[in-house]
Structure formats: structure tokens, C-alpha cells
Amino acid sequence: MAADSATLVARFYDEAWNQADETVAREILAEDFSFRGSLGPERRG
């Protein structure tokens, strides 16, 4: 069963971001995910 968007966002910030759990990030983010923080280059993958 797929998690809803709010659950995924909460999990990303709690587990992947705050706890720096790379395993969770790899589990919930697409391989071609792109991210650009407020200060820095765009990151992909």
C-alpha cells in the first residue's frame, strides 16, 4: 500500500533529513530526484 503524500513528507523530514538516514531517503525518493537548497547547486540522484 502506497503512503499518502503527507506521510511521505513527514517521514522524509523526520527520518531522512533530521536523522540523516540515507537508507530511508533511498527508499522514498525517486532515483532521478533533484534538490536545490537555498544556498547551493542542484543535486540529482
PQR file with spaces between the fields and no chain letter, atoms N, CA, C, O and H, PARSE charges and radii, in Angstrom:
ATOM       1  N    MET     1       0.845   -1.185    0.000 -0.4000 1.5000
ATOM       2  CA   MET     1       0.000    0.000    0.000 -0.0000 2.0000
ATOM       3  C    MET     1       0.884    1.239    0.000  0.5500 1.7000
ATOM       4  O    MET     1       1.798    1.356    0.817 -0.5500 1.4000
ATOM       5  N    ALA     2       0.618    2.147   -0.900 -0.4000 1.5000
ATOM       6  CA   ALA     2       1.408    3.375   -1.001 -0.0000 2.0000
ATOM       7  C    ALA     2       1.025    4.348    0.106  0.5500 1.7000
ATOM       8  O    ALA     2      -0.144    4.492    0.463 -0.5500 1.4000
ATOM       9  H    ALA     2      -0.125    2.052   -1.563  0.4000 1.0000
ATOM      10  N    ALA     3       2.036    5.002    0.630 -0.4000 1.5000
ATOM      11  CA   ALA     3       1.788    6.004    1.676 -0.0000 2.0000
ATOM      12  C    ALA     3       1.269    7.284    1.033  0.5500 1.7000
ATOM      13  O    ALA     3       1.602    7.591   -0.112 -0.5500 1.4000
ATOM      14  H    ALA     3       2.986    4.885    0.339  0.4000 1.0000
ATOM      15  N    ASP     4       0.458    8.023    1.768 -0.4000 1.5000
ATOM      16  CA   ASP     4      -0.037    9.284    1.228 -0.0000 2.0000
ATOM      17  C    ASP     4       1.074   10.342    1.266  0.5500 1.7000
ATOM      18  O    ASP     4       2.087   10.161    1.941 -0.5500 1.4000
ATOM      19  H    ASP     4       0.188    7.774    2.698  0.4000 1.0000
ATOM      20  N    SER     5       0.880   11.420    0.552 -0.4000 1.5000
ATOM      21  CA   SER     5       1.901   12.465    0.416 -0.0000 2.0000
ATOM      22  C    SER     5       2.328   13.062    1.751  0.5500 1.7000
ATOM      23  O    SER     5       3.521   13.253    1.989 -0.5500 1.4000
ATOM      24  H    SER     5       0.057   11.567    0.003  0.4000 1.0000
ATOM      25  N    ALA     6       1.371   13.358    2.621 -0.4000 1.5000
ATOM      26  CA   ALA     6       1.704   13.963    3.918 -0.0000 2.0000
ATOM      27  C    ALA     6       2.583   13.028    4.745  0.5500 1.7000
ATOM      28  O    ALA     6       3.509   13.483    5.417 -0.5500 1.4000
ATOM      29  H    ALA     6       0.402   13.203    2.428  0.4000 1.0000
ATOM      30  N    THR     7       2.305   11.744    4.701 -0.4000 1.5000
ATOM      31  CA   THR     7       3.110   10.769    5.434 -0.0000 2.0000
ATOM      32  C    THR     7       4.523   10.710    4.882  0.5500 1.7000
ATOM      33  O    THR     7       5.489   10.651    5.643 -0.5500 1.4000
ATOM      34  H    THR     7       1.553   11.374    4.155  0.4000 1.0000
ATOM      35  N    LEU     8       4.647   10.726    3.557 -0.4000 1.5000
ATOM      36  CA   LEU     8       5.985   10.697    2.942 -0.0000 2.0000
ATOM      37  C    LEU     8       6.799   11.938    3.284  0.5500 1.7000
ATOM      38  O    LEU     8       7.989   11.839    3.584 -0.5500 1.4000
ATOM      39  H    LEU     8       3.862   10.774    2.939  0.4000 1.0000
ATOM      40  N    VAL     9       6.165   13.100    3.239 -0.4000 1.5000
ATOM      41  CA   VAL     9       6.867   14.344    3.568 -0.0000 2.0000
ATOM      42  C    VAL     9       7.299   14.329    5.032  0.5500 1.7000
ATOM      43  O    VAL     9       8.434   14.686    5.346 -0.5500 1.4000
ATOM      44  H    VAL     9       5.198   13.181    2.996  0.4000 1.0000
ATOM      45  N    ALA    10       6.416   13.923    5.914 -0.4000 1.5000
ATOM      46  CA   ALA    10       6.763   13.854    7.337 -0.0000 2.0000
ATOM      47  C    ALA    10       7.902   12.871    7.570  0.5500 1.7000
ATOM      48  O    ALA    10       8.826   13.147    8.335 -0.5500 1.4000
ATOM      49  H    ALA    10       5.494   13.632    5.659  0.4000 1.0000
ATOM      50  N    ARG    11       7.828   11.732    6.910 -0.4000 1.5000
ATOM      51  CA   ARG    11       8.887   10.730    7.068 -0.0000 2.0000
ATOM      52  C    ARG    11      10.218   11.246    6.515  0.5500 1.7000
ATOM      53  O    ARG    11      11.268   11.023    7.118 -0.5500 1.4000
ATOM      54  H    ARG    11       7.077   11.508    6.289  0.4000 1.0000
ATOM      55  N    PHE    12      10.176   11.932    5.375 -0.4000 1.5000
ATOM      56  CA   PHE    12      11.398   12.482    4.804 -0.0000 2.0000
ATOM      57  C    PHE    12      12.083   13.420    5.799  0.5500 1.7000
ATOM      58  O    PHE    12      13.275   13.281    6.074 -0.5500 1.4000
ATOM      59  H    PHE    12       9.323   12.113    4.886  0.4000 1.0000
ATOM      60  N    TYR    13      11.318   14.379    6.339 -0.4000 1.5000
ATOM      61  CA   TYR    13      11.937   15.345    7.248 -0.0000 2.0000
ATOM      62  C    TYR    13      12.334   14.729    8.583  0.5500 1.7000
ATOM      63  O    TYR    13      13.365   15.102    9.142 -0.5500 1.4000
ATOM      64  H    TYR    13      10.349   14.492    6.117  0.4000 1.0000
ATOM      65  N    ASP    14      11.555   13.811    9.101 -0.4000 1.5000
ATOM      66  CA   ASP    14      11.879   13.204   10.393 -0.0000 2.0000
ATOM      67  C    ASP    14      13.035   12.220   10.278  0.5500 1.7000
ATOM      68  O    ASP    14      14.018   12.322   11.013 -0.5500 1.4000
ATOM      69  H    ASP    14      10.717   13.508    8.647  0.4000 1.0000
ATOM      70  N    GLU    15      12.920   11.279    9.367 -0.4000 1.5000
ATOM      71  CA   GLU    15      13.901   10.202    9.310 -0.0000 2.0000
ATOM      72  C    GLU    15      15.081   10.497    8.385  0.5500 1.7000
ATOM      73  O    GLU    15      16.236   10.351    8.786 -0.5500 1.4000
ATOM      74  H    GLU    15      12.122   11.196    8.771  0.4000 1.0000
ATOM      75  N    ALA    16      14.797   10.908    7.161 -0.4000 1.5000
ATOM      76  CA   ALA    16      15.882   11.123    6.204 -0.0000 2.0000
ATOM      77  C    ALA    16      16.656   12.405    6.502  0.5500 1.7000
ATOM      78  O    ALA    16      17.887   12.396    6.506 -0.5500 1.4000
ATOM      79  H    ALA    16      13.859   11.026    6.835  0.4000 1.0000
ATOM      80  N    TRP    17      15.948   13.504    6.751 -0.4000 1.5000
ATOM      81  CA   TRP    17      16.608   14.796    6.953 -0.0000 2.0000
ATOM      82  C    TRP    17      17.137   14.955    8.378  0.5500 1.7000
ATOM      83  O    TRP    17      18.342   15.130    8.565 -0.5500 1.4000
ATOM      84  H    TRP    17      14.948   13.511    6.748  0.4000 1.0000
ATOM      85  N    ASN    18      16.274   14.898    9.374 -0.4000 1.5000
ATOM      86  CA   ASN    18      16.677   15.159   10.764 -0.0000 2.0000
ATOM      87  C    ASN    18      17.592   14.089   11.334  0.5500 1.7000
ATOM      88  O    ASN    18      18.507   14.398   12.098 -0.5500 1.4000
ATOM      89  H    ASN    18      15.296   14.756    9.223  0.4000 1.0000
ATOM      90  N    GLN    19      17.354   12.830   10.970 -0.4000 1.5000
ATOM      91  CA   GLN    19      18.171   11.748   11.497 -0.0000 2.0000
ATOM      92  C    GLN    19      19.265   11.313   10.522  0.5500 1.7000
ATOM      93  O    GLN    19      20.035   10.398   10.811 -0.5500 1.4000
ATOM      94  H    GLN    19      16.610   12.580   10.350  0.4000 1.0000
ATOM      95  N    ALA    20      19.327   11.979    9.362 -0.4000 1.5000
ATOM      96  CA   ALA    20      20.325   11.693    8.327 -0.0000 2.0000
ATOM      97  C    ALA    20      20.357   10.211    7.956  0.5500 1.7000
ATOM      98  O    ALA    20      21.427    9.617    7.823 -0.5500 1.4000
ATOM      99  H    ALA    20      18.701   12.723    9.128  0.4000 1.0000
ATOM     100  N    ASP    21      19.166    9.623    7.790 -0.4000 1.5000
ATOM     101  CA   ASP    21      19.062    8.210    7.450 -0.0000 2.0000
ATOM     102  C    ASP    21      19.011    8.054    5.934  0.5500 1.7000
ATOM     103  O    ASP    21      17.956    8.198    5.316 -0.5500 1.4000
ATOM     104  H    ASP    21      18.297   10.106    7.898  0.4000 1.0000
ATOM     105  N    GLU    22      20.160    7.761    5.350 -0.4000 1.5000
ATOM     106  CA   GLU    22      20.261    7.648    3.896 -0.0000 2.0000
ATOM     107  C    GLU    22      19.439    6.479    3.362  0.5500 1.7000
ATOM     108  O    GLU    22      18.935    6.543    2.241 -0.5500 1.4000
ATOM     109  H    GLU    22      21.017    7.644    5.852  0.4000 1.0000
ATOM     110  N    THR    23      19.298    5.429    4.136 -0.4000 1.5000
ATOM     111  CA   THR    23      18.504    4.280    3.717 -0.0000 2.0000
ATOM     112  C    THR    23      17.053    4.685    3.471  0.5500 1.7000
ATOM     113  O    THR    23      16.444    4.267    2.486 -0.5500 1.4000
ATOM     114  H    THR    23      19.708    5.377    5.047  0.4000 1.0000
ATOM     115  N    VAL    24      16.509    5.492    4.363 -0.4000 1.5000
ATOM     116  CA   VAL    24      15.129    5.965    4.205 -0.0000 2.0000
ATOM     117  C    VAL    24      15.038    6.874    2.982  0.5500 1.7000
ATOM     118  O    VAL    24      14.089    6.770    2.204 -0.5500 1.4000
ATOM     119  H    VAL    24      17.004    5.831    5.163  0.4000 1.0000
ATOM     120  N    ALA    25      16.006    7.756    2.806 -0.4000 1.5000
ATOM     121  CA   ALA    25      15.993    8.647    1.642 -0.0000 2.0000
ATOM     122  C    ALA    25      15.979    7.834    0.352  0.5500 1.7000
ATOM     123  O    ALA    25      15.215    8.139   -0.563 -0.5500 1.4000
ATOM     124  H    ALA    25      16.777    7.841    3.437  0.4000 1.0000
ATOM     125  N    ARG    26      16.809    6.812    0.273 -0.4000 1.5000
ATOM     126  CA   ARG    26      16.845    5.969   -0.924 -0.0000 2.0000
ATOM     127  C    ARG    26      15.539    5.196   -1.116  0.5500 1.7000
ATOM     128  O    ARG    26      15.150    4.903   -2.247 -0.5500 1.4000
ATOM     129  H    ARG    26      17.430    6.564    1.017  0.4000 1.0000
ATOM     130  N    GLU    27      14.880    4.873   -0.038 -0.4000 1.5000
ATOM     131  CA   GLU    27      13.625    4.124   -0.112 -0.0000 2.0000
ATOM     132  C    GLU    27      12.475    4.986   -0.623  0.5500 1.7000
ATOM     133  O    GLU    27      11.657    4.509   -1.410 -0.5500 1.4000
ATOM     134  H    GLU    27      15.197    5.111    0.880  0.4000 1.0000
ATOM     135  N    ILE    28      12.397    6.241   -0.195 -0.4000 1.5000
ATOM     136  CA   ILE    28      11.207    7.035   -0.524 -0.0000 2.0000
ATOM     137  C    ILE    28      11.402    8.038   -1.665  0.5500 1.7000
ATOM     138  O    ILE    28      10.417    8.571   -2.176 -0.5500 1.4000
ATOM     139  H    ILE    28      13.062    6.629    0.444  0.4000 1.0000
ATOM     140  N    LEU    29      12.646    8.308   -2.077 -0.4000 1.5000
ATOM     141  CA   LEU    29      12.880    9.262   -3.158 -0.0000 2.0000
ATOM     142  C    LEU    29      13.179    8.539   -4.469  0.5500 1.7000
ATOM     143  O    LEU    29      13.820    7.488   -4.474 -0.5500 1.4000
ATOM     144  H    LEU    29      13.446    7.875   -1.661  0.4000 1.0000
ATOM     145  N    ALA    30      12.717    9.100   -5.565 -0.4000 1.5000
ATOM     146  CA   ALA    30      12.971    8.533   -6.884 -0.0000 2.0000
ATOM     147  C    ALA    30      14.455    8.653   -7.220  0.5500 1.7000
ATOM     148  O    ALA    30      15.142    9.550   -6.731 -0.5500 1.4000
ATOM     149  H    ALA    30      12.196    9.954   -5.561  0.4000 1.0000
ATOM     150  N    GLU    31      14.938    7.741   -8.059 -0.4000 1.5000
ATOM     151  CA   GLU    31      16.358    7.754   -8.441 -0.0000 2.0000
ATOM     152  C    GLU    31      16.759    9.056   -9.125  0.5500 1.7000
ATOM     153  O    GLU    31      17.900    9.497   -8.986 -0.5500 1.4000
ATOM     154  H    GLU    31      14.380    7.012   -8.456  0.4000 1.0000
ATOM     155  N    ASP    32      15.843    9.676   -9.860 -0.4000 1.5000
ATOM     156  CA   ASP    32      16.161   10.911  -10.571 -0.0000 2.0000
ATOM     157  C    ASP    32      15.714   12.156   -9.810  0.5500 1.7000
ATOM     158  O    ASP    32      15.547   13.225  -10.396 -0.5500 1.4000
ATOM     159  H    ASP    32      14.916    9.318   -9.973  0.4000 1.0000
ATOM     160  N    PHE    33      15.523   12.010   -8.505 -0.4000 1.5000
ATOM     161  CA   PHE    33      15.139   13.123   -7.632 -0.0000 2.0000
ATOM     162  C    PHE    33      16.139   14.265   -7.785  0.5500 1.7000
ATOM     163  O    PHE    33      17.345   14.027   -7.853 -0.5500 1.4000
ATOM     164  H    PHE    33      15.659   11.141   -8.028  0.4000 1.0000
ATOM     165  N    SER    34      15.651   15.493   -7.840 -0.4000 1.5000
ATOM     166  CA   SER    34      16.556   16.643   -7.871 -0.0000 2.0000
ATOM     167  C    SER    34      16.201   17.563   -6.708  0.5500 1.7000
ATOM     168  O    SER    34      15.035   17.709   -6.343 -0.5500 1.4000
ATOM     169  H    SER    34      14.672   15.687   -7.785  0.4000 1.0000
ATOM     170  N    PHE    35      17.221   18.172   -6.143 -0.4000 1.5000
ATOM     171  CA   PHE    35      17.049   19.024   -4.970 -0.0000 2.0000
ATOM     172  C    PHE    35      17.952   20.232   -5.102  0.5500 1.7000
ATOM     173  O    PHE    35      19.116   20.118   -5.486 -0.5500 1.4000
ATOM     174  H    PHE    35      18.169   18.053   -6.440  0.4000 1.0000
ATOM     175  N    ARG    36      17.411   21.370   -4.784 -0.4000 1.5000
ATOM     176  CA   ARG    36      18.221   22.584   -4.754 -0.0000 2.0000
ATOM     177  C    ARG    36      17.893   23.316   -3.468  0.5500 1.7000
ATOM     178  O    ARG    36      16.790   23.837   -3.298 -0.5500 1.4000
ATOM     179  H    ARG    36      16.466   21.463   -4.472  0.4000 1.0000
ATOM     180  N    GLY    37      18.851   23.349   -2.573 -0.4000 1.5000
ATOM     181  CA   GLY    37      18.678   24.087   -1.330 -0.0000 2.0000
ATOM     182  C    GLY    37      18.765   25.572   -1.611  0.5500 1.7000
ATOM     183  O    GLY    37      19.037   25.980   -2.740 -0.5500 1.4000
ATOM     184  H    GLY    37      19.747   22.925   -2.710  0.4000 1.0000
ATOM     185  N    SER    38      18.538   26.370   -0.604 -0.4000 1.5000
ATOM     186  CA   SER    38      18.557   27.815   -0.800 -0.0000 2.0000
ATOM     187  C    SER    38      19.953   28.346   -1.124  0.5500 1.7000
ATOM     188  O    SER    38      20.088   29.410   -1.728 -0.5500 1.4000
ATOM     189  H    SER    38      18.318   26.039    0.314  0.4000 1.0000
ATOM     190  N    LEU    39      20.974   27.618   -0.732 -0.4000 1.5000
ATOM     191  CA   LEU    39      22.358   28.052   -0.984 -0.0000 2.0000
ATOM     192  C    LEU    39      23.167   26.918   -1.581  0.5500 1.7000
ATOM     193  O    LEU    39      23.872   26.212   -0.859 -0.5500 1.4000
ATOM     194  H    LEU    39      20.864   26.753   -0.242  0.4000 1.0000
ATOM     195  N    GLY    40      23.080   26.740   -2.839 -0.4000 1.5000
ATOM     196  CA   GLY    40      23.903   25.685   -3.416 -0.0000 2.0000
ATOM     197  C    GLY    40      23.407   25.201   -4.755  0.5500 1.7000
ATOM     198  O    GLY    40      22.332   25.581   -5.220 -0.5500 1.4000
ATOM     199  H    GLY    40      22.508   27.313   -3.425  0.4000 1.0000
ATOM     200  N    PRO    41      24.208   24.358   -5.364 -0.5600 1.5000
ATOM     201  CA   PRO    41      23.849   23.834   -6.689  0.2800 2.0000
ATOM     202  C    PRO    41      22.753   22.767   -6.576  0.5500 1.7000
ATOM     203  O    PRO    41      22.509   22.203   -5.510 -0.5500 1.4000
ATOM     204  N    GLU    42      22.122   22.523   -7.687 -0.4000 1.5000
ATOM     205  CA   GLU    42      21.127   21.458   -7.748 -0.0000 2.0000
ATOM     206  C    GLU    42      21.833   20.112   -7.648  0.5500 1.7000
ATOM     207  O    GLU    42      22.887   19.912   -8.253 -0.5500 1.4000
ATOM     208  H    GLU    42      22.321   22.981   -8.553  0.4000 1.0000
ATOM     209  N    ARG    43      21.266   19.212   -6.902 -0.4000 1.5000
ATOM     210  CA   ARG    43      21.802   17.850   -6.751 -0.0000 2.0000
ATOM     211  C    ARG    43      20.809   16.879   -7.364  0.5500 1.7000
ATOM     212  O    ARG    43      19.598   17.055   -7.226 -0.5500 1.4000
ATOM     213  H    ARG    43      20.411   19.374   -6.411  0.4000 1.0000
ATOM     214  N    ARG    44      21.307   15.871   -8.031 -0.4000 1.5000
ATOM     215  CA   ARG    44      20.452   14.849   -8.633 -0.0000 2.0000
ATOM     216  C    ARG    44      20.887   13.479   -8.168  0.5500 1.7000
ATOM     217  O    ARG    44      22.060   13.224   -7.898 -0.5500 1.4000
ATOM     218  H    ARG    44      22.291   15.728   -8.143  0.4000 1.0000
ATOM     219  N    GLY    45      19.890   12.599   -8.082 -0.4000 1.5000
ATOM     220  CA   GLY    45      20.181   11.200   -7.762 -0.0000 2.0000
ATOM     221  C    GLY    45      20.161   10.904   -6.292  0.5500 1.7000
ATOM     222  O    GLY    45      20.389    9.764   -5.888 -0.5500 1.4000
ATOM     223  H    GLY    45      18.937   12.806   -8.301  0.4000 1.0000
